[in-house]
Amino acid sequence: MAAIQTVTGPISQDDLGVVAVHEHIYSGGGPALYADREGHDDFPYWDLPITMDILGAVRRGAPNKENFSLNDEKIAVEELALFADHGGRTVIDNTGAEPGRDPIVMRRIAQATGLNIVATTGFYKHDTHPDWIADVTIDEVADVMVRDLDEGIGDTGIRAGAIGECACSEPVPYHPEEEKVLRAACRAQIRTGVGFTFHPSLYDSAAGVLATPGEEYVNLIEEEGADLGSFFLSHCDLTLDHLDYHRRLLDRGMTLSYDTFGYEGINERGFLGGFRMPTDIERVDAIATLCRDGYSEQIVMSQDVGMRINWKRYGGYGYSLVLEWGVPLLREKGVTEDQINAMLVKNPKRIFGREGHAA
C-alpha cells in the first residue's frame, strides 16, 4: 500500500478521503514580494488592521500586511474545522519552502482538527526565491527538496509529503530561475514518487493576454521523465474562456486543478492585467462540461485560501466552499456521484500516493 507523508506521520492512500489539493494553512508573515511596501505612500492600508472600514479596499486589491499573513493558529483551526464538518479529510498546504512555512504549527493544527495535513516543498516565483538558488545547479535544488521529503524540514523532523507550489511568472512560460525550480521538482519527484504541482504563468504582459502555457509544462515534465500521473496544474480556472486549451492539456494526460473557488470579486491591484476573475458559477459550469466530455478522472478542486479575506471570519468562503456549495451545484448540473468521488477522492489518491517508494 502506497503511503502519504503528513505532518503527523505517514498514512495510507485509503485514509486520504476527500482532499483539498491546493490550500494554505499557516504562513508567518507577508510574502517577500511585499517586504518593501511598509511605509510607502502608495500603500496606505499596509500597516492597518483589517476592519470593516478597510475591508472593501482590501478586497479590491489594496495591499495589506495582515491580509497576506495567515499566521493566526486559532483562526486556522476554526476555519479548517468547517472543512472537516462538511466531510473534508485531507488538506495539501502549498506554501512550499517560503519563509513563513512552519510545520510545527501545522502539526498542532492537524492535531486540533483531526485532519490530515500535508506540508510541501518547493519555491514560488523567482522574485521570492532565496538568493542561493541562482548560484546552484538544478540537481542541487532537487537535493533540497528531497531532503525535505525524505529527512525532514529543517530540524523539525517533520517531512514534506508533496512538491508545490513551484510558481511561474514572466517571461511566459517561466523565468529562467523558475525553469530551474520546475526541472528540480521533476527530478525530486522521480527520486521520491510524490505528487507535485506548478503554479502557471497567468498573464503575458508583452501580448496583453491571459497566458496559456500548459503545453510547455507538459513538454518539460516529459523531457525530465517525471510522472505526469502524479502531477496537477494549479489555477486552471483562470482561463475558463479557453476550454479548448484545457481539453488539449487533458488529452495529453495532464490533471487540471480548478482551485480558486471563492475568489470572485477579489481583484488584487494589477493582477491578471485587469482581466476579471471568473465567477464560481462559471467554474462549476466548466467542470460540469468537462465531466460530460469524459474528463472527470483528470480534474481536482480546491479554494487556494491564501489571504485572510478568503477566511469566513473576514467575509470569505473558507476551505469548505467546494463541499458545501460547489458539489451540490455540480449534482444539479448532472455530474454523477462517481465523477464527484473521482475529483475529490480518487484522483488525489492517485496523485499523492508514493507508489513504489518507501514512506
C-alpha positions as CSV (number, residue, x, y, z in Angstrom):
1,M,0.0,0.0,0.0
2,A,1.4,3.4,-1.0
3,A,1.7,5.9,1.8
4,I,1.5,9.7,2.0
5,Q,3.5,11.7,4.5
6,T,1.5,14.1,6.7
7,V,2.8,16.5,9.3
8,T,1.7,13.9,12.0
9,G,3.2,10.9,10.2
10,P,2.5,8.6,7.2
11,I,-0.9,7.5,6.3
12,S,-2.2,5.1,3.7
13,Q,-3.8,6.2,0.5
14,D,-7.1,4.9,1.7
15,D,-7.0,7.3,4.6
16,L,-6.8,10.4,2.4
17,G,-10.6,10.7,2.0
18,V,-11.9,14.0,0.5
19,V,-8.9,16.2,-0.4
20,A,-8.5,19.9,-0.9
21,V,-5.4,19.8,-3.1
22,H,-4.3,23.4,-3.1
23,E,-4.6,25.4,0.1
24,H,-2.5,27.5,2.5
25,I,-3.0,27.0,6.3
26,Y,-0.3,28.9,8.0
27,S,2.3,31.4,6.8
28,G,4.0,33.6,9.4
29,G,4.1,36.9,7.6
30,G,3.6,38.6,4.3
31,P,5.5,37.2,1.3
32,A,8.9,38.6,0.5
33,L,7.4,40.2,-2.6
34,Y,5.7,42.8,-0.4
35,A,8.5,43.3,2.2
36,D,9.5,46.8,0.9
37,R,6.0,48.2,1.0
38,E,5.9,49.2,4.6
39,G,5.6,53.0,5.0
40,H,5.1,53.7,1.3
41,D,2.6,56.3,0.4
42,D,1.3,54.1,-2.4
43,F,0.1,51.6,0.2
44,P,-1.9,53.5,2.8
45,Y,-3.6,50.4,4.1
46,W,-0.4,48.3,4.5
47,D,0.0,48.6,8.3
48,L,-3.7,48.8,9.3
49,P,-5.6,46.0,10.9
50,I,-8.4,44.6,8.7
51,T,-11.6,46.2,10.0
52,M,-14.9,46.7,8.3
53,D,-13.7,50.2,7.4
54,I,-11.0,49.0,5.1
55,L,-12.3,45.5,4.2
56,G,-13.8,46.8,0.9
57,A,-10.5,48.4,-0.1
58,V,-8.6,45.2,0.7
59,R,-11.0,43.1,-1.3
60,R,-10.4,45.4,-4.2
61,G,-6.7,44.8,-4.0
62,A,-5.3,47.4,-1.6
63,P,-2.1,45.7,-0.3
64,N,-2.3,45.0,3.4
65,K,0.2,43.1,5.5
66,E,-2.3,41.4,7.8
67,N,-4.2,40.1,4.8
68,F,-1.1,38.4,3.5
69,S,-0.3,36.9,6.9
70,L,-2.1,33.6,7.6
71,N,-0.4,33.5,11.0
72,D,-3.3,33.0,13.4
73,E,-3.3,29.4,14.5
74,K,-6.6,29.7,16.4
75,I,-8.5,31.1,13.4
76,A,-6.9,28.5,11.1
77,V,-8.2,25.7,13.4
78,E,-11.7,27.3,13.4
79,E,-11.7,27.7,9.6
80,L,-10.4,24.2,8.9
81,A,-12.9,22.6,11.3
82,L,-15.7,23.8,8.9
83,F,-14.0,21.8,6.1
84,A,-14.0,18.8,8.3
85,D,-17.6,19.4,9.2
86,H,-18.6,19.1,5.5
87,G,-16.7,15.8,5.0
88,G,-13.2,17.0,4.3
89,R,-10.4,14.8,5.4
90,T,-7.1,16.0,3.9
91,V,-5.6,19.4,3.1
92,I,-2.4,19.9,1.0
93,D,-0.7,23.0,2.2
94,N,1.1,24.5,-0.9
95,T,3.2,27.1,1.0
96,G,6.4,25.3,0.0
97,A,9.7,26.4,1.3
98,E,8.6,30.0,1.7
99,P,10.0,31.9,4.8
100,G,6.6,31.6,6.6
101,R,6.3,27.8,6.3
102,D,6.0,26.4,9.9
103,P,5.5,22.6,10.0
104,I,5.4,22.6,13.8
105,V,2.3,24.9,13.8
106,M,0.8,22.9,11.0
107,R,1.2,19.7,13.1
108,R,-0.6,21.4,16.0
109,I,-3.4,22.4,13.7
110,A,-3.7,18.9,12.4
111,Q,-3.9,17.5,15.9
112,A,-6.5,20.1,16.9
113,T,-8.7,19.4,13.9
114,G,-8.2,15.7,13.3
115,L,-7.4,16.5,9.6
116,N,-4.6,15.0,7.6
117,I,-2.3,18.0,6.6
118,V,0.4,17.6,4.1
119,A,3.3,20.1,4.0
120,T,5.1,20.7,0.7
121,T,8.5,21.7,-0.5
122,G,9.2,23.9,-3.5
123,F,9.8,27.5,-4.4
124,Y,7.4,30.2,-5.6
125,K,8.1,32.9,-8.2
126,H,11.7,33.9,-8.9
127,D,11.4,37.3,-7.2
128,T,10.7,35.5,-3.9
129,H,13.5,32.9,-4.3
130,P,16.3,32.7,-1.7
131,D,19.5,34.1,-3.2
132,W,21.3,30.8,-3.2
133,I,19.0,29.3,-6.0
134,A,20.7,31.5,-8.6
135,D,24.1,30.0,-7.7
136,V,23.4,26.3,-7.7
137,T,22.5,23.6,-10.2
138,I,19.2,22.1,-10.9
139,D,20.2,18.9,-9.1
140,E,21.3,20.8,-6.1
141,V,17.8,22.5,-5.9
142,A,16.4,19.0,-6.2
143,D,18.6,17.8,-3.4
144,V,17.0,20.4,-1.1
145,M,13.5,19.2,-2.0
146,V,14.4,15.6,-1.5
147,R,15.9,16.3,1.9
148,D,12.6,18.0,3.0
149,L,10.7,14.9,1.7
150,D,12.9,12.1,2.9
151,E,14.6,13.5,6.1
152,G,12.5,16.5,7.3
153,I,12.1,20.2,7.0
154,G,15.0,22.0,8.7
155,D,15.5,20.5,12.2
156,T,11.8,19.8,12.8
157,G,11.8,16.1,11.9
158,I,8.6,16.7,10.1
159,R,8.7,15.6,6.5
160,A,7.0,17.2,3.5
161,G,4.7,15.0,1.6
162,A,4.4,16.7,-1.8
163,I,6.1,19.3,-4.0
164,G,4.4,22.7,-4.5
165,E,3.8,25.3,-5.3
166,C,6.6,25.8,-7.8
167,A,5.4,29.1,-9.5
168,C,6.0,30.7,-12.8
169,S,5.7,34.4,-13.8
170,E,7.2,36.1,-16.8
171,P,8.5,35.8,-19.4
172,V,5.9,33.2,-20.2
173,P,6.1,30.2,-19.7
174,Y,8.7,30.8,-17.0
175,H,11.6,32.9,-15.9
176,P,15.0,31.1,-16.3
177,E,15.3,30.7,-12.5
178,E,11.8,29.3,-12.4
179,E,12.6,26.8,-15.1
180,K,15.5,25.6,-12.8
181,V,13.0,25.0,-10.0
182,L,10.5,23.2,-12.2
183,R,13.1,20.9,-13.5
184,A,14.4,20.3,-10.0
185,A,10.8,19.5,-8.9
186,C,10.6,16.9,-11.7
187,R,13.9,15.3,-10.6
188,A,12.8,15.3,-7.0
189,Q,9.6,13.7,-8.0
190,I,11.4,10.9,-9.8
191,R,13.5,10.2,-6.7
192,T,10.7,10.2,-4.2
193,G,7.4,9.4,-6.1
194,V,5.4,12.2,-4.5
195,G,2.7,14.4,-6.0
196,F,3.7,17.8,-7.4
197,T,2.2,20.9,-8.9
198,F,3.1,24.0,-10.8
199,H,1.6,27.5,-10.5
200,P,1.5,28.5,-14.2
201,S,2.3,31.9,-15.7
202,L,-1.1,33.7,-15.6
203,Y,-0.6,36.8,-17.6
204,D,1.5,37.7,-20.7
205,S,2.1,41.5,-20.3
206,A,4.0,41.7,-23.6
207,A,1.0,40.4,-25.5
208,G,-1.6,41.8,-23.1
209,V,-3.4,38.4,-22.8
210,L,-4.0,35.7,-20.3
211,A,-1.3,33.2,-20.5
212,T,-1.9,29.6,-21.7
213,P,1.4,27.9,-21.2
214,G,0.3,24.5,-20.0
215,E,1.6,22.6,-23.0
216,E,5.1,23.9,-22.3
217,Y,4.9,22.4,-18.8
218,V,3.8,19.0,-20.2
219,N,6.8,19.2,-22.5
220,L,9.2,19.9,-19.6
221,I,7.7,17.1,-17.4
222,E,8.1,14.7,-20.3
223,E,11.6,15.8,-21.1
224,E,12.6,15.3,-17.4
225,G,10.9,11.9,-17.3
226,A,8.7,12.7,-14.2
227,D,5.4,11.0,-13.7
228,L,2.6,13.0,-15.3
229,G,0.1,10.9,-13.4
230,S,1.5,12.4,-10.1
231,F,1.1,16.0,-11.4
232,F,-1.7,18.5,-11.4
233,L,-1.6,22.0,-12.9
234,S,-2.9,24.6,-10.5
235,H,-5.2,27.6,-11.2
236,C,-6.6,26.3,-14.4
237,D,-9.9,28.1,-13.7
238,L,-8.4,31.5,-14.5
239,T,-8.5,30.5,-18.2
240,L,-12.1,29.2,-18.4
241,D,-12.7,31.2,-21.6
242,H,-10.3,28.8,-23.3
243,L,-11.8,25.3,-22.6
244,D,-10.3,24.0,-25.9
245,Y,-6.9,24.8,-24.3
246,H,-8.0,22.8,-21.3
247,R,-9.1,19.9,-23.5
248,R,-5.7,19.9,-25.2
249,L,-3.9,19.5,-21.8
250,L,-6.3,16.8,-20.7
251,D,-5.8,14.9,-23.9
252,R,-2.0,14.9,-23.2
253,G,-2.7,13.3,-19.8
254,M,-2.5,16.3,-17.5
255,T,-4.7,16.6,-14.4
256,L,-6.2,20.1,-14.1
257,S,-7.0,21.9,-10.8
258,Y,-9.9,24.2,-10.5
259,D,-8.8,25.7,-7.2
260,T,-9.7,29.3,-6.9
261,F,-13.3,28.8,-5.8
262,G,-14.3,31.8,-3.7
263,Y,-12.1,34.4,-5.5
264,E,-14.9,36.1,-7.5
265,G,-14.9,39.7,-6.6
266,I,-11.3,39.7,-5.2
267,N,-9.2,41.8,-7.5
268,E,-5.7,42.4,-6.3
269,R,-4.3,45.6,-8.0
270,G,-2.5,44.7,-11.2
271,F,-3.5,41.0,-11.1
272,L,-4.1,39.4,-14.5
273,G,-3.5,42.7,-16.2
274,G,-7.0,43.9,-15.4
275,F,-8.8,40.7,-16.6
276,R,-11.5,39.6,-14.3
277,M,-11.6,36.6,-12.1
278,P,-14.2,34.1,-13.3
279,T,-17.3,33.5,-11.1
280,D,-17.9,30.4,-9.1
281,I,-20.9,29.6,-11.3
282,E,-18.5,29.7,-14.3
283,R,-16.2,27.3,-12.5
284,V,-19.0,24.8,-11.9
285,D,-20.3,25.1,-15.4
286,A,-16.8,24.4,-16.9
287,I,-16.2,21.4,-14.6
288,A,-19.7,20.0,-15.4
289,T,-19.0,20.4,-19.2
290,L,-15.6,18.6,-18.9
291,C,-17.2,15.8,-16.9
292,R,-19.8,15.4,-19.6
293,D,-16.9,15.2,-22.0
294,G,-15.4,12.3,-20.0
295,Y,-12.6,14.0,-18.2
296,S,-13.7,13.6,-14.6
297,E,-10.7,11.4,-13.7
298,Q,-8.3,14.3,-14.6
299,I,-9.9,17.0,-12.5
300,V,-9.3,18.1,-8.9
301,M,-10.8,21.0,-7.0
302,S,-9.8,23.4,-4.1
303,Q,-10.1,27.0,-2.9
304,D,-6.4,28.2,-2.6
305,V,-7.1,30.1,0.6
306,G,-4.1,32.3,0.7
307,M,-5.3,35.6,2.3
308,R,-7.2,36.5,5.3
309,I,-10.1,37.8,3.2
310,N,-10.5,34.2,2.0
311,W,-11.3,33.1,5.6
312,K,-15.0,33.2,6.6
313,R,-14.2,35.4,9.6
314,Y,-13.2,38.1,7.1
315,G,-16.1,37.7,4.8
316,G,-14.7,35.0,2.5
317,Y,-15.9,31.5,1.8
318,G,-13.2,29.5,3.6
319,Y,-11.9,26.0,3.0
320,S,-15.4,24.4,2.7
321,L,-16.9,26.2,-0.3
322,V,-16.3,23.3,-2.8
323,L,-18.0,20.8,-0.5
324,E,-20.9,22.9,0.9
325,W,-21.8,24.8,-2.3
326,G,-19.9,23.5,-5.3
327,V,-20.6,19.8,-5.0
328,P,-24.4,20.3,-4.6
329,L,-24.5,22.5,-7.7
330,L,-22.4,20.1,-9.7
331,R,-25.0,17.4,-8.8
332,E,-27.8,19.7,-10.1
333,K,-25.9,20.1,-13.3
334,G,-25.8,16.4,-13.9
335,V,-22.4,15.4,-12.5
336,T,-22.6,11.9,-11.1
337,E,-21.6,10.7,-7.7
338,D,-18.8,8.6,-9.3
339,Q,-17.5,11.7,-11.0
340,I,-17.6,13.7,-7.8
341,N,-15.8,11.0,-6.0
342,A,-13.2,10.9,-8.7
343,M,-12.4,14.6,-8.4
344,L,-12.4,14.7,-4.6
345,V,-11.0,11.3,-3.6
346,K,-9.8,9.0,-6.4
347,N,-7.7,11.5,-8.3
348,P,-5.9,12.9,-5.3
349,K,-5.3,9.4,-4.1
350,R,-3.6,8.7,-7.4
351,I,-1.6,11.9,-7.4
352,F,-0.3,11.8,-3.8
353,G,0.4,8.1,-3.3
354,R,4.1,7.3,-3.3
355,E,3.8,4.2,-5.5
356,G,6.9,2.1,-5.4
357,H,8.7,4.4,-2.8
358,A,9.1,3.9,0.9
359,A,7.4,6.4,3.1
